[in-house]
């Protein structure tokens, strides 16, 4: 069973994962920072991050349904993978 979390709690868990995976993690970054352009996530880390999103959401992320814009920011990730489950 997947825990019910608020938007803020979910985004903080995602942010902590990124900080832990980054060699020189920033102390803070906003929900709308582009994770790719800012180099907070590498292409290899994106795969691991998708697996973490699946774990948190309790739902598979299907490659055929995945669009690059869904992974650009924490806000978009939440909207794409968690918002429906929170309703």
Secondary structure, DSSP 8 states (H G I E B T S, - for coil): ------HHHHHHHHHHHHHHHSTT--S---TTS-TTTTTSS-HHHHHHHHHHHHHHHTS---GGG--GGGGSSHHHHHHHHTHHHH-
